[in-house]
């Protein structure tokens, strides 16, 4: 059994969703300018950072440290420039600085001319931290906010946001909790407010797939494509959804083609690259999977899920040393991730380390929320390794290295 759970993409990148580097605004805000018509220092710093984003997105490589420095300068030089604060938070999130990102999202959201999307990202971080009720409350508040018209009395300030985006985020939160019915209700609510919401329609596709309703997912995908205005740029979310439908239909070639299209549309997308790696693993294309996963791991060093799948890819390539390193990294990052212990046990068994394999298999059982069914190979594997550890307690186990025993 090569890998029971391919946890890339949805686990490693779930908290980012479509709000990865592509969400960095790189737009020209209209809130700040000096009375002389010259751009302020903060505005100039923001424009410089936005230009860098545009250049790096074309190249497909983002220098997150440099971007963080530029957006921080803009945000601190001119606090009312909430776009800079929001983009700073996005970069901090991508760098794994979740506490700082949450603080800056909150500032960007709660400002008088705040950005509702910042509230959505804040909710995503709180949900990832286990504060699901707080996240839902934040999203409910964002969804209930009205866009305030610009006025001379407020100096042109207005709350900019999309309540529909918050409703979709609440639906995703319900989906993450396994409440598919509640998620569908919220998606329908979002579509009643904005029938052209690609985010809502793509989530509807995923909800159909969750229940194995592939034909309905295909119809929902076609409807999502139809609402895209003529001549409008295709968002990467559409080919990503198309790839998921193709995977559900068992067409990995079509799925890979769709994910490649998504990656071409958004070269810096972690989700597209993760999906390509998932398909490569499922197709036993370990070289392609290793390449994609290694690149992702450099950008998401704190993702235990990525390290698990990278370990699986290395095992498929026969590189057991690197496989052990990746899987031990995964167990260190998230000791409760049961699949990491299972795959570590398999690799240690491949190397002839029956003692280490038995320890890893016992850890897998300890961290499983529910006991595996009787037919699961874990029981035969553990029994074999415990028996061989007694025979060779101090060294390698030749019988395993020779390929004897179950679950090769």
PyMOL commands that set and color helices and strands:
alter all, ss='L'
color gray80, all
select helices_A, chain A and resi 21-23+41-59+64-77+82-94+98-110+116-128+132-144+163-176+180-193+198-210+214-226+236-248+252-265+270-282+286-299+304-317+320-333+338-350+354-367+378-391+398-401
alter helices_A, ss='H'
color red, helices_A
deselect
rebuild
show_as cartoon
